[in-house]
Amino acid sequence: MGLVHVFFHDKCFDGSASAALFSAFYRARFDREAPFVYSGLAHKATALFEPGQFSGDENAIVDFKYSPDPKVTWWFDHHQSAFLSAADAEHFQNERHPHKFYDPNYRSCTAFIAEIARTRFDFDTAPHQELIHWADIVDGALFESAQAAVELREPAMQLTLAIEGSRDPSLLQKLIPDFTRRSLAEILQQDYVQAELRPLLERHRKSIDVMRRRMECRDGVIFFDVSNDDLEGYNKFIPYYLHPEGVYSVGVSRSTFRMKISVGSNPWHVVPDMKNLAVLCERYGGGGHAKVGAISFPPDAAETARAAAREIATTLQASYRHSVAALE
């Protein structure tokens, strides 16, 4: 019985759900008694992986970039920008590891893990369908409206708020195991979730007011800078809730370890020839998906981040004007 160390995309519903589903899969098909530990990973301007952190007998990375470290024994990812370098991509291709999987065509990593576990390892995913379903909705932005995404009426959306906004590292250590044994509604009512959620709901309501004051929308692009407003982990659909006419959003925020540019597209307002945001973010050292991406800068590089954000907004405004002209 060996220790399984699972590394997952931190402060992300899909990352947490991926860690939970992988754990259920591993226990069912490999070792029912294996102990698990969980570590969240964040995109940052410095090294993403630390020496010696792959300390388990098995080390799994889910919903996060590839590491060629030989101690990594499982990997699942669905991001277009899954590799830090061409050398990493070549390593993945050449190694042909039987437990490392990549497919950017999946909306969520949770659904990708479910498909691989079901088809290649005969794992029964039926008990986890609610979790898989909501990971796809949250990570794929498949909400019926911006109101549904921002007003947080569904348990999954309130749990997403807790995951993205909590500063207590112990929250996910409790939540990830609960994902495999309780419904989302039951998890939402747990005391440890409610204690975290109540102040976050109030902060969420205030964040809408702050972002309303900071935002402008020009030529299809919503731009905002909340780096001086302590809004790490804000709801990424607020821009489209406040400015439904916007096609793209570019936002600057700050945390203790980075300046972050978030680049997104409005799921409810699209135009022809939408810009691939992963490719755009890669120009600045970031990445993501075609419809959403991000870039990390050192925490003391505020002006560099703001300048890059303005450049990105200008690029997207030009793209929007070109798309509109094509319709005329």
Backbone torsions as a table, in degrees:
resi	resn	phi	psi	omega
1	MET	NA	109.1	-176.8
2	GLY	-108.4	154.6	179.6
3	LEU	-70.6	133.2	176.1
4	VAL	-108.5	117.8	179.8
5	HIS	-104.8	116.6	-177.0
6	VAL	-106.4	123.7	176.2
7	PHE	-105.6	131.2	-172.9
8	PHE	-139.5	160.3	177.2
9	HIS	-65.1	112.7	-174.5
10	ASP	-72.3	156.2	177.3
11	LYS	52.8	42.7	-175.8
12	CYS	-145.7	126.8	179.4
13	PHE	-58.6	-47.5	-179.0
14	ASP	-64.2	-38.3	177.5
15	GLY	-62.1	-44.8	179.4
16	SER	-67.1	-42.8	179.1
17	ALA	-64.5	-37.3	177.4
18	SER	-62.3	-43.0	178.3
19	ALA	-62.0	-40.3	-179.9
20	ALA	-67.3	-46.4	-177.8
21	LEU	-66.8	-39.7	176.4
22	PHE	-59.7	-41.9	-179.9
23	SER	-61.2	-45.2	179.1
24	ALA	-62.9	-42.2	178.2
25	PHE	-62.4	-47.6	-177.0
26	TYR	-63.8	-42.3	179.7
27	ARG	-65.0	-38.8	-177.3
28	ALA	-72.0	-36.0	-171.2
29	ARG	-107.8	-13.2	-174.7
30	PHE	-128.6	-50.4	-175.6
31	ASP	-155.7	101.4	-175.8
32	ARG	-66.1	-25.0	-175.5
33	GLU	-101.1	3.6	-175.5
34	ALA	-62.7	134.2	173.0
35	PRO	-78.9	145.8	-178.3
36	PHE	-121.8	144.2	167.2
37	VAL	-129.7	153.6	-173.6
38	TYR	-128.1	137.6	177.6
39	SER	-133.6	125.0	177.0
40	GLY	-80.3	142.5	179.0
41	LEU	-117.2	139.3	-179.3
42	ALA	-123.8	145.0	172.9
43	HIS	-74.0	132.4	-179.0
44	LYS	-150.4	169.1	-175.2
45	ALA	-73.4	-24.7	179.4
46	THR	-92.5	-170.5	-177.1
47	ALA	-56.7	134.5	-179.0
48	LEU	-78.6	-27.9	-177.7
49	PHE	-119.8	140.3	-178.0
50	GLU	-100.9	145.2	176.8
51	PRO	-58.4	133.6	175.3
52	GLY	81.2	1.0	-175.8
53	GLN	-76.2	-20.6	178.9
54	PHE	-82.0	79.4	-167.2
55	SER	-100.3	-2.3	-177.7
56	GLY	-83.4	168.2	168.8
57	ASP	-70.3	-33.8	168.1
58	GLU	-121.2	136.8	177.8
59	ASN	-126.3	118.4	-177.5
60	ALA	-115.4	135.7	171.7
61	ILE	-113.4	126.9	178.8
62	VAL	-128.5	137.5	176.4
63	ASP	60.1	36.2	-179.3
64	PHE	-153.0	168.5	-173.5
65	LYS	-61.8	160.2	-177.9
66	TYR	-75.2	142.3	170.0
67	SER	-124.4	130.5	178.5
68	PRO	-81.2	3.7	-179.8
69	ASP	-54.9	128.3	-177.2
70	PRO	-64.4	-15.4	178.8
71	LYS	-79.0	-12.6	176.4
72	VAL	-78.6	119.5	-174.3
73	THR	-108.9	-13.9	175.2
74	TRP	-139.0	143.3	175.1
75	TRP	-152.0	131.6	173.3
76	PHE	-133.6	129.7	173.3
77	ASP	-153.0	156.4	-178.9
78	HIS	-131.8	7.6	179.9
79	HIS	-77.4	142.3	175.7
80	GLN	-60.8	-37.1	179.8
81	SER	-97.3	64.8	-173.9
82	ALA	-86.6	-15.9	-173.4
83	PHE	-117.2	133.2	179.4
84	LEU	-69.6	-24.8	-177.0
85	SER	-153.6	164.5	175.2
86	ALA	-62.7	-31.9	178.9
87	ALA	-64.9	-38.8	177.6
88	ASP	-64.9	-42.6	178.7
89	ALA	-62.4	-41.1	178.1
90	GLU	-65.7	-39.1	178.1
91	HIS	-60.4	-45.4	179.1
92	PHE	-60.7	-45.4	-178.1
93	GLN	-64.4	-41.6	-175.3
94	ASN	-77.8	-31.8	-177.0
95	GLU	-69.6	-37.0	-179.4
96	ARG	49.7	48.1	-177.6
97	HIS	-69.1	133.4	-176.5
98	PRO	-69.4	-10.3	-178.2
99	HIS	-120.3	23.3	177.6
100	LYS	-125.8	127.8	-168.8
101	PHE	-137.8	141.6	-178.9
102	TYR	-145.0	131.1	174.7
103	ASP	-157.8	108.0	-178.2
104	PRO	-77.2	2.1	-179.4
105	ASN	-84.0	-8.0	179.9
106	TYR	-88.2	139.3	178.4
107	ARG	-68.8	-35.8	180.0
108	SER	-131.2	150.7	175.7
109	CYS	-70.3	-31.1	178.4
110	THR	-58.9	-47.0	178.9
111	ALA	-65.2	-35.2	178.3
112	PHE	-65.1	-46.8	177.3
113	ILE	-59.7	-42.8	-179.8
114	ALA	-58.6	-43.9	-178.2
115	GLU	-66.1	-45.9	179.7
116	ILE	-64.0	-45.1	-178.2
117	ALA	-64.1	-37.4	-178.4
118	ARG	-73.6	-46.4	-172.0
119	THR	-84.4	-29.6	-175.8
120	ARG	-103.5	-21.9	-175.3
121	PHE	-125.9	7.6	175.5
122	ASP	57.5	41.8	178.6
123	PHE	-92.1	132.4	-179.8
124	ASP	-80.8	108.9	-178.5
125	THR	-89.4	-4.7	-174.9
126	ALA	-54.8	-42.4	-179.3
127	PRO	-65.6	-10.3	-174.2
128	HIS	-116.1	17.5	-174.3
129	GLN	-63.9	-35.8	179.4
130	GLU	-62.2	-44.7	-179.4
131	LEU	-64.2	-44.8	179.6
132	ILE	-62.4	-44.5	-179.3
133	HIS	-58.3	-47.6	-175.8
134	TRP	-76.7	-29.2	174.0
135	ALA	-62.7	-39.4	177.5
136	ASP	-65.2	-41.7	179.9
137	ILE	-65.8	-48.2	-175.8
138	VAL	-67.9	-49.0	-175.6
139	ASP	-76.4	-26.9	179.3
140	GLY	-93.0	1.7	-179.6
141	ALA	52.4	50.3	-177.1
142	LEU	-96.9	27.2	179.2
143	PHE	-70.1	152.1	-178.7
144	GLU	-69.4	-23.4	-178.6
145	SER	-161.6	166.6	174.4
146	ALA	-64.7	-32.7	178.0
147	GLN	-61.3	-42.3	179.1
148	ALA	-63.5	-34.6	-178.0
149	ALA	-76.7	-29.6	-173.0
150	VAL	-101.5	-30.6	-176.9
151	GLU	-81.0	-11.0	165.6
152	LEU	57.9	48.7	-179.2
153	ARG	-83.3	-26.0	-178.2
154	GLU	-85.9	145.4	176.5
155	PRO	-52.8	-39.8	-178.8
156	ALA	-61.7	-35.4	-178.5
157	MET	-73.4	-36.1	176.4
158	GLN	-69.6	-36.9	175.9
159	LEU	-66.2	-36.4	175.9
160	THR	-60.6	-42.4	177.4
161	LEU	-59.8	-44.6	179.1
162	ALA	-62.7	-42.8	-179.1
163	ILE	-64.8	-45.1	-175.3
164	GLU	-77.1	-29.4	-173.1
165	GLY	-100.7	-15.9	-175.6
166	SER	-69.2	142.3	172.8
167	ARG	-109.1	12.2	179.3
168	ASP	-99.4	108.7	-177.0
169	PRO	-64.2	-16.9	-179.5
170	SER	-77.7	-16.1	-177.2
171	LEU	-57.0	-51.6	-175.5
172	LEU	-72.5	-22.4	175.7
173	GLN	-65.4	-26.8	175.7
174	LYS	-91.7	-38.9	-173.4
175	LEU	-70.0	-41.4	-176.8
176	ILE	-59.7	-48.8	175.5
177	PRO	-61.8	-35.9	179.4
178	ASP	-64.6	-30.8	179.4
179	PHE	-57.6	-26.3	-176.9
180	THR	-94.2	-3.8	-175.5
181	ARG	-133.8	-4.5	179.1
182	ARG	-134.3	157.2	171.7
183	SER	-72.4	162.3	179.9
184	LEU	-63.4	-37.2	178.2
185	ALA	-64.3	-39.3	178.2
186	GLU	-67.2	-41.3	179.1
187	ILE	-62.1	-40.8	-177.6
188	LEU	-58.6	-31.0	-176.7
189	GLN	-86.8	-3.3	179.1
190	GLN	-65.7	142.2	-175.6
191	ASP	-57.5	-40.2	-176.4
192	TYR	-67.1	-29.1	176.6
193	VAL	-76.6	-46.4	-178.2
194	GLN	-62.0	-39.0	179.2
195	ALA	-61.3	-35.4	178.9
196	GLU	-79.8	-34.7	-170.1
197	LEU	-76.0	-38.3	-173.5
198	ARG	-55.8	-51.4	178.0
199	PRO	-68.2	-28.0	179.5
200	LEU	-70.1	-35.2	176.9
201	LEU	-64.0	-40.8	176.8
202	GLU	-65.6	-42.0	177.8
203	ARG	-63.8	-37.7	178.0
204	HIS	-60.0	-44.9	179.6
205	ARG	-62.9	-41.0	178.9
206	LYS	-68.6	-34.6	-178.4
207	SER	-63.9	-32.4	177.1
208	ILE	-61.6	-42.8	179.1
209	ASP	-66.2	-41.9	179.3
210	VAL	-62.3	-46.4	-177.1
211	MET	-68.6	-31.7	175.6
212	ARG	-59.5	-39.4	-179.5
213	ARG	-73.8	-29.7	-173.9
214	ARG	-90.4	-11.0	-169.7
215	MET	-94.4	148.8	165.9
216	GLU	-138.9	150.7	179.0
217	CYS	-126.7	117.1	178.8
218	ARG	-136.6	135.3	177.6
219	ASP	50.0	45.9	174.1
220	GLY	78.0	2.9	-176.1
221	VAL	-119.0	124.1	174.7
222	ILE	-90.2	123.6	-179.1
223	PHE	-121.1	137.7	176.9
224	PHE	-153.8	151.3	177.6
225	ASP	-130.4	107.9	179.4
226	VAL	-115.0	25.7	-175.2
227	SER	-68.3	-16.4	177.1
228	ASN	-106.3	15.7	-173.4
229	ASP	-119.0	11.4	177.7
230	ASP	52.2	55.0	-178.8
231	LEU	-119.0	36.6	173.7
232	GLU	-61.4	132.0	176.8
233	GLY	83.5	23.5	177.6
234	TYR	-69.3	160.1	178.6
235	ASN	-69.2	121.4	-172.3
236	LYS	-74.1	-5.0	178.9
237	PHE	-98.0	-3.5	178.2
238	ILE	-56.9	-40.8	179.3
239	PRO	-54.7	-40.1	-176.9
240	TYR	-81.6	-23.1	173.7
241	TYR	-67.7	-40.8	-178.4
242	LEU	-85.4	-30.9	-178.3
243	HIS	-132.1	76.3	-178.0
244	PRO	-62.8	-17.1	178.1
245	GLU	-75.7	-15.0	-178.9
246	GLY	-72.7	143.2	177.6
247	VAL	-101.4	-37.7	178.7
248	TYR	-123.9	160.1	171.8
249	SER	-134.3	143.3	176.5
250	VAL	-133.4	118.7	-177.7
251	GLY	-130.0	146.7	177.3
252	VAL	-114.8	129.5	177.6
253	SER	-139.4	170.5	-175.9
254	ARG	-134.2	143.9	169.5
255	SER	-132.0	-175.6	-177.6
256	THR	-66.6	-25.2	-172.4
257	PHE	-116.2	0.7	-179.5
258	ARG	-166.0	158.9	159.0
259	MET	-96.5	137.1	-174.5
260	LYS	-127.1	134.0	168.2
261	ILE	-104.7	123.2	175.1
262	SER	-104.7	129.2	-179.4
263	VAL	-124.5	124.8	-176.3
264	GLY	-138.9	173.7	175.9
265	SER	-130.8	149.0	-175.0
266	ASN	-78.4	114.4	-178.7
267	PRO	-64.6	-18.5	-174.9
268	TRP	-106.6	6.3	178.7
269	HIS	-150.5	98.9	-178.6
270	VAL	-118.8	157.7	177.2
271	VAL	-129.0	166.1	177.7
272	PRO	-62.2	152.2	174.7
273	ASP	55.8	49.9	177.4
274	MET	-59.5	140.2	-179.5
275	LYS	-68.8	139.5	175.0
276	ASN	-79.3	109.7	-171.6
277	LEU	-76.1	-27.6	175.7
278	ALA	-63.0	-45.6	179.5
279	VAL	-63.3	-42.1	179.4
280	LEU	-62.1	-44.5	-179.1
281	CYS	-68.7	-30.9	179.4
282	GLU	-62.1	-26.7	178.5
283	ARG	-62.7	-23.8	-177.7
284	TYR	-110.4	13.7	178.0
285	GLY	90.1	8.7	178.7
286	GLY	-105.4	-151.1	-179.7
287	GLY	172.1	-161.1	179.4
288	GLY	143.8	-135.2	178.3
289	HIS	-113.3	174.2	178.9
290	ALA	-62.0	-31.9	-174.5
291	LYS	-103.2	-8.7	179.5
292	VAL	-154.3	139.2	179.9
293	GLY	-151.5	177.1	-179.3
294	ALA	-157.5	158.7	178.5
295	ILE	-137.3	136.6	178.4
296	SER	-110.3	138.6	175.2
297	PHE	-125.3	158.2	175.0
298	PRO	-57.1	152.2	-176.3
299	PRO	-62.5	-20.5	179.6
300	ASP	-96.6	10.5	-177.7
301	ALA	-106.2	45.6	-175.3
302	ALA	-60.0	-47.7	-176.0
303	GLU	-68.9	-34.8	176.3
304	THR	-63.3	-44.2	179.1
305	ALA	-63.5	-43.5	-179.1
306	ARG	-64.6	-39.4	178.6
307	ALA	-64.7	-42.3	178.5
308	ALA	-64.0	-40.9	179.1
309	ALA	-61.6	-41.6	178.8
310	ARG	-65.6	-38.6	176.9
311	GLU	-62.5	-43.7	-179.8
312	ILE	-63.5	-42.8	178.6
313	ALA	-60.9	-41.7	178.7
314	THR	-62.9	-42.2	177.6
315	THR	-60.9	-44.1	-178.6
316	LEU	-71.0	-33.4	175.9
317	GLN	-63.9	-41.8	177.3
318	ALA	-63.7	-40.8	178.4
319	SER	-62.9	-41.4	179.2
320	TYR	-63.3	-46.2	-179.5
321	ARG	-61.3	-38.3	177.3
322	HIS	-64.0	-41.7	179.8
323	SER	-65.4	-41.3	179.7
324	VAL	-66.0	-41.3	179.7
325	ALA	-62.5	-34.4	-180.0
326	ALA	-67.1	-23.9	-179.6
327	LEU	-82.6	-18.4	-174.7
328	GLU	-85.3	NA	NA
